[in-house]
Amino acid sequence: MKSEKLVSIIIPAFNTGPYIGRMLNCAVAQTYKNIEIIVVNDGSTDNTVQVLREFEKNGKIHLIVGQNVGYGSSFLQLLQIAK
């Protein structure tokens, strides 16, 4: 049996509290199961980190909480971490 390749879903997040939970639920519910979900919080000032911590606590995502370095730098950081 051929093993499925790992797919990395990388998500930079900044002040996405009202939306990030719904988006992550969709990512987790994918039928393709060999995935990793990596989220970097880019210094959010809303409830984004609290929402992300719940997903992290349940083992659904790998969370990096960072400073506000901007979308581009956050995205590059995610690319370096993804397998």
C-alpha positions in Angstrom: 0.0 0.0 0.0 1.4 3.4 -1.0 1.7 5.8 1.9 0.0 9.2 1.6 2.2 12.2 1.4 2.1 14.7 4.2 0.3 17.9 3.4 1.1 21.0 5.4 -1.6 23.6 5.9 0.1 26.8 6.9 -1.9 29.7 8.3 -0.7 33.1 9.3 -3.2 34.8 11.6 -3.7 38.4 12.8 -6.8 39.5 14.5 -8.9 36.7 13.1 -10.8 35.7 16.2 -14.3 35.8 14.7 -13.3 33.6 11.8 -10.3 31.4 12.6 -12.3 28.7 14.5 -14.6 28.1 11.6 -11.6 27.9 9.2 -9.7 25.5 11.4 -12.7 23.3 11.8 -12.9 23.0 8.0 -9.2 22.2 7.8 -9.5 19.5 10.5 -12.5 18.0 8.8 -10.7 17.2 5.5 -11.1 13.6 4.3 -7.3 13.5 3.5 -5.9 12.6 7.0 -2.1 12.9 6.6 -2.0 16.6 7.3 -0.3 19.0 9.7 -1.8 22.4 10.5 0.6 25.0 11.5 -0.6 28.5 12.6 1.5 31.5 13.5 -0.2 34.2 15.4 1.3 37.5 14.3 0.8 39.5 17.4 -3.0 39.6 17.5 -4.7 42.0 19.9 -8.2 40.3 19.8 -9.2 36.8 21.0 -7.3 35.0 18.2 -4.7 33.4 20.5 -7.4 32.1 22.9 -9.3 30.4 20.0 -6.0 29.0 18.7 -5.0 27.7 22.1 -8.2 25.6 22.2 -7.3 23.9 18.9 -3.7 23.4 20.2 -4.9 21.9 23.5 -6.9 19.4 21.5 -3.9 18.4 19.5 -5.4 19.7 16.2 -2.8 22.3 15.4 0.8 23.3 16.0 0.7 27.0 17.2 3.5 29.6 17.2 2.7 32.8 19.0 4.9 35.5 17.6 5.3 39.3 17.5 3.7 41.4 14.9 6.2 41.0 12.0 3.8 41.2 9.1 2.1 38.8 6.8 5.2 38.2 4.6 7.6 37.4 7.5 5.0 35.2 9.2 4.4 33.3 6.0 8.1 32.7 5.5 8.4 31.4 9.1 5.6 29.0 8.3 7.3 27.7 5.2 10.5 27.0 7.2 8.6 25.0 9.8 6.4 23.0 7.4 7.7 19.5 6.7 
